[in-house]
Amino acid sequence: MSVLAMVSSVAGFVKVRYLLDKAVIDNFIFRTHYRVTTTIFFVSCILVTANNLIGEPINCIADGGVPEHVINTFCWITYTFSIPGKMVGHLNSHVAHPGLGPYAPEDEKTYHSYYQWVPFMLFFQGILFYVPHWIWKNWEEGKIRMITDGIRGSAIATSPERKERQQRLIQYIIDTLHMHNNYAFGYFFCELLNFLNVFLNMFIIDTFLNGTFMTYGTEVLQFISMNQENRTDPMIEIFPRVTKCTFHKFGPSGSIQTHDALCVLALNILNEKIYIVFWFWLIILAVLSTFALFYSLALIMLPAIREIILVRRFRFGTPSGVSALINKIEIGDFLLLHFLGQNMSMLCYGELLDELSNKLHIGSMSNTPTAPSTMELNPIYASDKHKLHKETEA
């Protein structure tokens, strides 16, 4: 299978979705986790397993005493090593390659075996970034998709039918007022998981690369600005391109023979680029996730922030009218209204909030008409839960 064909298999994570077809049940930063980041990890996994890009991942040069395919297999499934003390020196005179050269048994060695696990780690980390969305998708159970059917985005029914659906939606909101806090808890919990997920993955990569990942990006930036004759490439230190491997076997007389081999790790050309991208991307994602977390905390703790969102983002009402509405609802109700605003046109959403405000501000809640039961709502808002799971944003 070609690389292009394999990459296209994960294109669904970044495909554009229109309000006409899908319901929006999260925000841009949330989607960045499970669409963009998961895609980056999966595409990287495909690249490091596509041998047609770089040829064989390892090729070892031995003294001829061991068949080539044997030494290649052995060094791939065990480990190779380099010598940190030989990283600095004049190539071709003091050292053959960075990290290689004559060494004594007591010299420090750095062993490399991570390259066997890179594809598995990339795939596992891609799954980790998708898990919070999967939890939220199952927690949400297609509610936004169901209650906005017929009035979402450009999928607006004829005026009489739209009015009827809008009235039923308003009545649903009124009769379930203060009953959506569990819904909001699920969303904010998954946002917290996104936040923790970024730092967990940074720790996983740092542990995987023997504690070198946290400073990897800064060292690469310093390397670029250094004098060319005196600098040591940190990418070669962490992802060496040529390493040593030692193979032992019995000779004809039964004595143990040692065969040294130089191994070219062509795969590290990709690995070093992939992990420098991860270093910068995870830092950017950590900043965005921190902002999203503080934004959610502000929504929960500060009703004034909710007022600002309704007035400035959705351009609804007067400050006094918005304030009265905010005082009537709780955080779960607000989150539901917020998602409705993301899925409806500005005109329809303004009409919905206007009428909702009027009904909430007049008389007691006991005087409002009885809302249709869930069974009555089902024929209007597609009720097939299995269908909803497929149609709600994946």
SETORZA-932335 format. One record per residue (C-alpha): residue number from 1; residue in one letter; x, y, z. Coordinates in steps of 0.05 Angstrom, whole numbers. Layout:
BEGIN
+-----+---------+--------+--------+--------+
! num ! residuo !      X !      Y !      Z !
+-----+---------+--------+--------+--------+
! NUM !       a !      X !      Y !      Z !
...
+-----+---------+--------+--------+--------+
//
This chain:
BEGIN
+-----+---------+--------+--------+--------+
! num ! residuo !      X !      Y !      Z !
+-----+---------+--------+--------+--------+
!   1 !       m !      0 !      0 !      0 !
!   2 !       s !     28 !     69 !    -18 !
!   3 !       v !     41 !    122 !     34 !
!   4 !       l !    -12 !    167 !      4 !
!   5 !       a !    -64 !    112 !     10 !
!   6 !       m !    -46 !    100 !     82 !
!   7 !       v !    -47 !    174 !    100 !
!   8 !       s !   -115 !    182 !     66 !
!   9 !       s !   -143 !    129 !    113 !
!  10 !       v !   -137 !    178 !    172 !
!  11 !       a !   -162 !    238 !    133 !
!  12 !       g !   -229 !    232 !    167 !
!  13 !       f !   -201 !    263 !    230 !
!  14 !       v !   -191 !    330 !    195 !
!  15 !       k !   -247 !    330 !    145 !
!  16 !       v !   -291 !    392 !    144 !
!  17 !       r !   -359 !    383 !    175 !
!  18 !       y !   -417 !    428 !    160 !
!  19 !       l !   -473 !    448 !    208 !
!  20 !       l !   -522 !    422 !    156 !
!  21 !       d !   -498 !    351 !    170 !
!  22 !       k !   -466 !    348 !    238 !
!  23 !       a !   -478 !    378 !    306 !
!  24 !       v !   -421 !    416 !    340 !
!  25 !       i !   -415 !    391 !    411 !
!  26 !       d !   -348 !    422 !    433 !
!  27 !       n !   -302 !    481 !    418 !
!  28 !       f !   -243 !    493 !    372 !
!  29 !       i !   -190 !    475 !    423 !
!  30 !       f !   -226 !    411 !    441 !
!  31 !       r !   -228 !    392 !    367 !
!  32 !       t !   -154 !    408 !    360 !
!  33 !       h !   -140 !    351 !    409 !
!  34 !       y !   -178 !    295 !    375 !
!  35 !       r !   -175 !    318 !    303 !
!  36 !       v !   -109 !    353 !    291 !
!  37 !       t !    -65 !    320 !    345 !
!  38 !       t !    -92 !    250 !    335 !
!  39 !       t !    -81 !    258 !    260 !
!  40 !       i !     -9 !    282 !    270 !
!  41 !       f !      7 !    220 !    312 !
!  42 !       f !    -27 !    171 !    265 !
!  43 !       v !      5 !    201 !    203 !
!  44 !       s !     73 !    199 !    238 !
!  45 !       c !     60 !    126 !    255 !
!  46 !       i !     47 !    111 !    182 !
!  47 !       l !    109 !    148 !    159 !
!  48 !       v !    157 !    110 !    205 !
!  49 !       t !    127 !     43 !    182 !
!  50 !       a !    130 !     60 !    108 !
!  51 !       n !    196 !     27 !     88 !
!  52 !       n !    190 !     52 !     17 !
!  53 !       l !    208 !    122 !     41 !
!  54 !       i !    276 !    105 !     70 !
!  55 !       g !    288 !     33 !     52 !
!  56 !       e !    306 !    -16 !    107 !
!  57 !       p !    303 !     16 !    177 !
!  58 !       i !    371 !    -13 !    195 !
!  59 !       n !    431 !    -36 !    155 !
!  60 !       c !    493 !    -63 !    190 !
!  61 !       i !    564 !    -71 !    163 !
!  62 !       a !    600 !   -129 !    195 !
!  63 !       d !    667 !   -163 !    181 !
!  64 !       g !    635 !   -218 !    139 !
!  65 !       g !    635 !   -270 !    195 !
!  66 !       v !    560 !   -263 !    204 !
!  67 !       p !    509 !   -262 !    147 !
!  68 !       e !    482 !   -192 !    134 !
!  69 !       h !    409 !   -210 !    146 !
!  70 !       v !    427 !   -243 !    213 !
!  71 !       i !    465 !   -183 !    240 !
!  72 !       n !    411 !   -135 !    216 !
!  73 !       t !    356 !   -175 !    250 !
!  74 !       f !    397 !   -184 !    314 !
!  75 !       c !    415 !   -110 !    321 !
!  76 !       w !    343 !    -89 !    307 !
!  77 !       i !    310 !   -134 !    358 !
!  78 !       t !    362 !   -123 !    413 !
!  79 !       y !    397 !    -55 !    415 !
!  80 !       t !    454 !    -14 !    387 !
!  81 !       f !    498 !     35 !    425 !
!  82 !       s !    539 !     98 !    417 !
!  83 !       i !    593 !    130 !    460 !
!  84 !       p !    575 !    200 !    487 !
!  85 !       g !    649 !    217 !    495 !
!  86 !       k !    659 !    210 !    420 !
!  87 !       m !    605 !    259 !    401 !
!  88 !       v !    655 !    316 !    396 !
!  89 !       g !    715 !    309 !    351 !
!  90 !       h !    739 !    319 !    280 !
!  91 !       l !    704 !    271 !    234 !
!  92 !       n !    747 !    224 !    192 !
!  93 !       s !    808 !    237 !    237 !
!  94 !       h !    787 !    226 !    309 !
!  95 !       v !    719 !    193 !    300 !
!  96 !       a !    687 !    157 !    242 !
!  97 !       h !    617 !    183 !    259 !
!  98 !       p !    589 !    224 !    317 !
!  99 !       g !    587 !    178 !    378 !
! 100 !       l !    632 !    125 !    348 !
! 101 !       g !    706 !    111 !    355 !
! 102 !       p !    756 !     69 !    394 !
! 103 !       y !    732 !     56 !    464 !
! 104 !       a !    754 !     20 !    527 !
! 105 !       p !    708 !    -28 !    566 !
! 106 !       e !    700 !     24 !    621 !
! 107 !       d !    676 !     79 !    573 !
! 108 !       e !    605 !    102 !    582 !
! 109 !       k !    556 !     75 !    530 !
! 110 !       t !    487 !     99 !    510 !
! 111 !       y !    442 !     42 !    488 !
! 112 !       h !    388 !     53 !    435 !
! 113 !       s !    329 !      6 !    430 !
! 114 !       y !    271 !     56 !    427 !
! 115 !       y !    268 !     52 !    351 !
! 116 !       q !    232 !    -15 !    356 !
! 117 !       w !    175 !     17 !    394 !
! 118 !       v !    166 !     83 !    358 !
! 119 !       p !    107 !     62 !    314 !
! 120 !       f !     71 !     30 !    374 !
! 121 !       m !     82 !     91 !    418 !
! 122 !       l !     57 !    139 !    364 !
! 123 !       f !     -6 !     98 !    353 !
! 124 !       f !    -18 !     92 !    428 !
! 125 !       q !    -10 !    167 !    439 !
! 126 !       g !    -57 !    182 !    381 !
! 127 !       i !   -110 !    139 !    416 !
! 128 !       l !    -98 !    177 !    481 !
! 129 !       f !   -115 !    243 !    448 !
! 130 !       y !   -180 !    213 !    421 !
! 131 !       v !   -204 !    183 !    486 !
! 132 !       p !   -233 !    248 !    518 !
! 133 !       h !   -274 !    260 !    455 !
! 134 !       w !   -299 !    189 !    456 !
! 135 !       i !   -320 !    196 !    529 !
! 136 !       w !   -355 !    262 !    516 !
! 137 !       k !   -390 !    236 !    453 !
! 138 !       n !   -419 !    178 !    492 !
! 139 !       w !   -437 !    222 !    552 !
! 140 !       e !   -471 !    273 !    506 !
! 141 !       e !   -512 !    218 !    472 !
! 142 !       g !   -531 !    261 !    412 !
! 143 !       k !   -572 !    311 !    452 !
! 144 !       i !   -552 !    373 !    411 !
! 145 !       r !   -562 !    335 !    346 !
! 146 !       m !   -632 !    314 !    368 !
! 147 !       i !   -659 !    380 !    394 !
! 148 !       t !   -632 !    422 !    337 !
! 149 !       d !   -658 !    378 !    281 !
! 150 !       g !   -692 !    422 !    230 !
! 151 !       i !   -667 !    488 !    257 !
! 152 !       r !   -592 !    476 !    256 !
! 153 !       g !   -547 !    517 !    211 !
! 154 !       s !   -573 !    520 !    140 !
! 155 !       a !   -616 !    458 !    150 !
! 156 !       i !   -677 !    501 !    166 !
! 157 !       a !   -747 !    476 !    152 !
! 158 !       t !   -802 !    519 !    124 !
! 159 !       s !   -823 !    578 !    167 !
! 160 !       p !   -886 !    546 !    200 !
! 161 !       e !   -849 !    481 !    214 !
! 162 !       r !   -787 !    518 !    240 !
! 163 !       k !   -831 !    559 !    287 !
! 164 !       e !   -863 !    495 !    313 !
! 165 !       r !   -796 !    462 !    325 !
! 166 !       q !   -769 !    525 !    357 !
! 167 !       q !   -828 !    528 !    404 !
! 168 !       r !   -818 !    456 !    425 !
! 169 !       l !   -744 !    469 !    436 !
! 170 !       i !   -760 !    529 !    480 !
! 171 !       q !   -810 !    489 !    520 !
! 172 !       y !   -760 !    433 !    527 !
! 173 !       i !   -708 !    482 !    555 !
! 174 !       i !   -759 !    511 !    604 !
! 175 !       d !   -784 !    443 !    629 !
! 176 !       t !   -713 !    416 !    638 !
! 177 !       l !   -685 !    480 !    669 !
! 178 !       h !   -631 !    467 !    722 !
! 179 !       m !   -628 !    393 !    700 !
! 180 !       h !   -567 !    399 !    654 !
! 181 !       n !   -511 !    406 !    706 !
! 182 !       n !   -492 !    333 !    698 !
! 183 !       y !   -487 !    345 !    623 !
! 184 !       a !   -441 !    404 !    636 !
! 185 !       f !   -400 !    364 !    686 !
! 186 !       g !   -385 !    312 !    632 !
! 187 !       y !   -361 !    365 !    583 !
! 188 !       f !   -316 !    402 !    633 !
! 189 !       f !   -289 !    335 !    658 !
! 190 !       c !   -268 !    318 !    587 !
! 191 !       e !   -236 !    386 !    579 !
! 192 !       l !   -196 !    372 !    641 !
! 193 !       l !   -175 !    305 !    611 !
! 194 !       n !   -151 !    342 !    549 !
! 195 !       f !   -109 !    388 !    592 !
! 196 !       l !    -79 !    330 !    631 !
! 197 !       n !    -69 !    290 !    568 !
! 198 !       v !    -20 !    340 !    539 !
! 199 !       f !     26 !    338 !    599 !
! 200 !       l !     18 !    262 !    606 !
! 201 !       n !     41 !    253 !    534 !
! 202 !       m !    100 !    300 !    544 !
! 203 !       f !    121 !    258 !    604 !
! 204 !       i !    111 !    193 !    564 !
! 205 !       i !    156 !    217 !    507 !
! 206 !       d !    208 !    243 !    556 !
! 207 !       t !    210 !    176 !    591 !
! 208 !       f !    211 !    139 !    525 !
! 209 !       l !    272 !    180 !    501 !
! 210 !       n !    310 !    172 !    567 !
! 211 !       g !    295 !    241 !    594 !
! 212 !       t !    318 !    281 !    534 !
! 213 !       f !    252 !    305 !    505 !
! 214 !       m !    237 !    364 !    552 !
! 215 !       t !    299 !    402 !    530 !
! 216 !       y !    301 !    375 !    459 !
! 217 !       g !    270 !    435 !    424 !
! 218 !       t !    311 !    487 !    462 !
! 219 !       e !    375 !    449 !    446 !
! 220 !       v !    358 !    447 !    372 !
! 221 !       l !    345 !    522 !    373 !
! 222 !       q !    412 !    534 !    407 !
! 223 !       f !    447 !    488 !    357 !
! 224 !       i !    421 !    529 !    299 !
! 225 !       s !    450 !    593 !    328 !
! 226 !       m !    518 !    564 !    346 !
! 227 !       n !    583 !    567 !    307 !
! 228 !       q !    583 !    511 !    257 !
! 229 !       e !    652 !    485 !    276 !
! 230 !       n !    639 !    480 !    351 !
! 231 !       r !    568 !    454 !    354 !
! 232 !       t !    541 !    384 !    367 !
! 233 !       d !    475 !    367 !    335 !
! 234 !       p !    427 !    346 !    391 !
! 235 !       m !    384 !    309 !    340 !
! 236 !       i !    443 !    263 !    326 !
! 237 !       e !    456 !    253 !    400 !
! 238 !       i !    384 !    231 !    413 !
! 239 !       f !    371 !    199 !    345 !
! 240 !       p !    440 !    174 !    321 !
! 241 !       r !    444 !    156 !    247 !
! 242 !       v !    503 !    108 !    255 !
! 243 !       t !    512 !     64 !    317 !
! 244 !       k !    552 !      3 !    339 !
! 245 !       c !    526 !    -67 !    351 !
! 246 !       t !    563 !   -127 !    380 !
! 247 !       f !    546 !   -198 !    361 !
! 248 !       h !    575 !   -259 !    397 !
! 249 !       k !    578 !   -330 !    369 !
! 250 !       f !    617 !   -394 !    379 !
! 251 !       g !    677 !   -407 !    335 !
! 252 !       p !    699 !   -475 !    306 !
! 253 !       s !    738 !   -491 !    370 !
! 254 !       g !    681 !   -473 !    415 !
! 255 !       s !    710 !   -406 !    437 !
! 256 !       i !    666 !   -344 !    436 !
! 257 !       q !    679 !   -297 !    378 !
! 258 !       t !    659 !   -223 !    379 !
! 259 !       h !    637 !   -188 !    316 !
! 260 !       d !    629 !   -112 !    316 !
! 261 !       a !    583 !    -79 !    266 !
! 262 !       l !    567 !     -8 !    246 !
! 263 !       c !    492 !      1 !    237 !
! 264 !       v !    460 !     55 !    195 !
! 265 !       l !    392 !     75 !    227 !
! 266 !       a !    359 !    108 !    167 !
! 267 !       l !    293 !    111 !    206 !
! 268 !       n !    323 !    163 !    253 !
! 269 !       i !    322 !    215 !    197 !
! 270 !       l !    247 !    213 !    204 !
! 271 !       n !    245 !    204 !    279 !
! 272 !       e !    286 !    267 !    293 !
! 273 !       k !    240 !    310 !    250 !
! 274 !       i !    177 !    279 !    279 !
! 275 !       y !    196 !    291 !    351 !
! 276 !       i !    219 !    362 !    341 !
! 277 !       v !    150 !    376 !    311 !
! 278 !       f !    118 !    342 !    371 !
! 279 !       w !    159 !    385 !    418 !
! 280 !       f !    134 !    450 !    389 !
! 281 !       w !     63 !    425 !    377 !
! 282 !       l !     53 !    398 !    448 !
! 283 !       i !     77 !    464 !    477 !
! 284 !       i !     27 !    502 !    434 !
! 285 !       l !    -27 !    452 !    453 !
! 286 !       a !    -10 !    459 !    527 !
! 287 !       v !    -18 !    534 !    523 !
! 288 !       l !    -85 !    528 !    486 !
! 289 !       s !   -110 !    474 !    535 !
! 290 !       t !    -91 !    518 !    594 !
! 291 !       f !   -130 !    576 !    564 !
! 292 !       a !   -190 !    530 !    551 !
! 293 !       l !   -188 !    504 !    623 !
! 294 !       f !   -186 !    574 !    653 !
! 295 !       y !   -241 !    596 !    605 !
! 296 !       s !   -284 !    538 !    630 !
! 297 !       l !   -269 !    555 !    703 !
! 298 !       a !   -289 !    627 !    689 !
! 299 !       l !   -355 !    603 !    659 !
! 300 !       i !   -369 !    561 !    720 !
! 301 !       m !   -350 !    613 !    772 !
! 302 !       l !   -366 !    680 !    740 !
! 303 !       p !   -437 !    693 !    713 !
! 304 !       a !   -411 !    759 !    685 !
! 305 !       i !   -370 !    720 !    635 !
! 306 !       r !   -432 !    684 !    611 !
! 307 !       e !   -467 !    752 !    601 !
! 308 !       i !   -408 !    777 !    560 !
! 309 !       i !   -411 !    716 !    515 !
! 310 !       l !   -485 !    723 !    501 !
! 311 !       v !   -479 !    798 !    488 !
! 312 !       r !   -414 !    800 !    447 !
! 313 !       r !   -408 !    732 !    414 !
! 314 !       f !   -481 !    718 !    400 !
! 315 !       r !   -502 !    792 !    398 !
! 316 !       f !   -563 !    780 !    439 !
! 317 !       g !   -605 !    830 !    478 !
! 318 !       t !   -590 !    886 !    525 !
! 319 !       p !   -543 !    880 !    584 !
! 320 !       s !   -602 !    882 !    633 !
! 321 !       g !   -642 !    830 !    594 !
! 322 !       v !   -582 !    784 !    589 !
! 323 !       s !   -567 !    792 !    663 !
! 324 !       a !   -639 !    773 !    680 !
! 325 !       l !   -633 !    711 !    636 !
! 326 !       i !   -566 !    690 !    667 !
! 327 !       n !   -596 !    697 !    736 !
! 328 !       k !   -651 !    647 !    717 !
! 329 !       i !   -605 !    593 !    691 !
! 330 !       e !   -548 !    551 !    717 !
! 331 !       i !   -482 !    531 !    686 !
! 332 !       g !   -512 !    468 !    654 !
! 333 !       d !   -568 !    508 !    622 !
! 334 !       f !   -518 !    559 !    597 !
! 335 !       l !   -474 !    506 !    566 !
! 336 !       l !   -534 !    477 !    530 !
! 337 !       l !   -552 !    547 !    504 !
! 338 !       h !   -480 !    558 !    484 !
! 339 !       f !   -479 !    495 !    441 !
! 340 !       l !   -546 !    515 !    411 !
! 341 !       g !   -515 !    581 !    391 !
! 342 !       q !   -458 !    544 !    355 !
! 343 !       n !   -507 !    502 !    316 !
! 344 !       m !   -560 !    554 !    296 !
! 345 !       s !   -560 !    615 !    253 !
! 346 !       m !   -554 !    682 !    289 !
! 347 !       l !   -626 !    700 !    270 !
! 348 !       c !   -657 !    635 !    295 !
! 349 !       y !   -615 !    636 !    358 !
! 350 !       g !   -634 !    708 !    373 !
! 351 !       e !   -708 !    691 !    365 !
! 352 !       l !   -700 !    631 !    411 !
! 353 !       l !   -666 !    671 !    466 !
! 354 !       d !   -717 !    727 !    460 !
! 355 !       e !   -776 !    681 !    469 !
! 356 !       l !   -741 !    640 !    523 !
! 357 !       s !   -727 !    705 !    562 !
! 358 !       n !   -800 !    727 !    555 !
! 359 !       k !   -826 !    660 !    582 !
! 360 !       l !   -776 !    658 !    639 !
! 361 !       h !   -790 !    729 !    661 !
! 362 !       i !   -867 !    723 !    663 !
! 363 !       g !   -901 !    689 !    722 !
! 364 !       s !   -878 !    627 !    758 !
! 365 !       m !   -851 !    566 !    726 !
! 366 !       s !   -913 !    528 !    746 !
! 367 !       n !   -956 !    569 !    699 !
! 368 !       t !   -918 !    548 !    637 !
! 369 !       p !   -951 !    497 !    591 !
! 370 !       t !   -932 !    425 !    599 !
! 371 !       a !   -877 !    404 !    552 !
! 372 !       p !   -886 !    344 !    506 !
! 373 !       s !   -860 !    280 !    535 !
! 374 !       t !   -797 !    248 !    509 !
! 375 !       m !   -840 !    200 !    469 !
! 376 !       e !   -875 !    258 !    437 !
! 377 !       l !   -809 !    292 !    420 !
! 378 !       n !   -781 !    229 !    388 !
! 379 !       p !   -819 !    234 !    321 !
! 380 !       i !   -796 !    307 !    314 !
! 381 !       y !   -724 !    300 !    335 !
! 382 !       a !   -693 !    238 !    305 !
! 383 !       s !   -694 !    189 !    363 !
! 384 !       d !   -657 !    129 !    338 !
! 385 !       k !   -599 !    130 !    389 !
! 386 !       h !   -556 !     86 !    345 !
! 387 !       k !   -565 !    134 !    288 !
! 388 !       l !   -549 !    193 !    333 !
! 389 !       h !   -482 !    163 !    353 !
! 390 !       k !   -464 !    157 !    280 !
! 391 !       e !   -488 !    226 !    260 !
! 392 !       t !   -461 !    266 !    320 !
! 393 !       e !   -392 !    294 !    306 !
! 394 !       a !   -342 !    237 !    306 !
+-----+---------+--------+--------+--------+
//
